[in-house]
Amino acid sequence: MTFGEKLKIIREVRHLSQEQLAEIVDSSKQVISRYENGRNPNILVAKQFGEKLNIPIVNLVDDNIDVFENTQYSNDDIDNQIIKVFNRLPEDKQKQALDYLAFLASQE
């Protein structure tokens, strides 16, 4: 997962607009959009974002590490985001989502 994909996940889990996230990390909505669309920041910018978002820099820049791995990030925030998305699905898609989650859980 890329820096931009991780940034978007953080933003969505925290229920922030691009503009709100930009304010937190002392940037602009346009810069946040560029990162979410594939542009990579330099290491100093990534470090600043990590500090402002309370996410270790390695979690932001290493494509092989989950963004929330080894963090104190609240599982309640993630649960709330999952529930919000799930509730927007039609009933037949909710069944598919549950079946897929059961499949993923069985793979561990």
KADA-V479418 format. One record per residue. N is the residue number from 1. RES is the residue in one letter. PHI is phi in whole degrees, -180 to 180 (NA if undefined). Layout:
# KADA-V479418
N,RES,PHI / N,RES,PHI
This chain:
# KADA-V479418
1,M,NA / 2,T,-82 / 3,F,-54 / 4,G,-63 / 5,E,-65 / 6,K,-66 / 7,L,-60 / 8,K,-66 / 9,I,-62 / 10,I,-58 / 11,R,-61 / 12,E,-70 / 13,V,-63 / 14,R,-90 / 15,H,57 / 16,L,-112 / 17,S,-80 / 18,Q,-61 / 19,E,-65 / 20,Q,-66 / 21,L,-63 / 22,A,-58 / 23,E,-65 / 24,I,-64 / 25,V,-97 / 26,D,57 / 27,S,-138 / 28,S,-127 / 29,K,-59 / 30,Q,-64 / 31,V,-66 / 32,I,-59 / 33,S,-60 / 34,R,-60 / 35,Y,-65 / 36,E,-65 / 37,N,-98 / 38,G,117 / 39,R,-73 / 40,N,-101 / 41,P,-81 / 42,N,-76 / 43,I,-64 / 44,L,-68 / 45,V,-67 / 46,A,-60 / 47,K,-63 / 48,Q,-61 / 49,F,-62 / 50,G,-59 / 51,E,-64 / 52,K,-68 / 53,L,-98 / 54,N,59 / 55,I,-126 / 56,P,-57 / 57,I,-57 / 58,V,-61 / 59,N,-67 / 60,L,-83 / 61,V,-102 / 62,D,-89 / 63,D,-64 / 64,N,-98 / 65,I,-114 / 66,D,-64 / 67,V,-60 / 68,F,-105 / 69,E,-63 / 70,N,57 / 71,T,-116 / 72,Q,-94 / 73,Y,-63 / 74,S,-67 / 75,N,-66 / 76,D,-61 / 77,D,-63 / 78,I,-67 / 79,D,-58 / 80,N,-62 / 81,Q,-66 / 82,I,-61 / 83,I,-63 / 84,K,-60 / 85,V,-67 / 86,F,-57 / 87,N,-68 / 88,R,-80 / 89,L,-78 / 90,P,-67 / 91,E,-56 / 92,D,-66 / 93,K,-73 / 94,Q,-63 / 95,K,-62 / 96,Q,-62 / 97,A,-63 / 98,L,-64 / 99,D,-62 / 100,Y,-67 / 101,L,-62 / 102,A,-64 / 103,F,-62 / 104,L,-60 / 105,A,-64 / 106,S,-74 / 107,Q,-81 / 108,E,-86
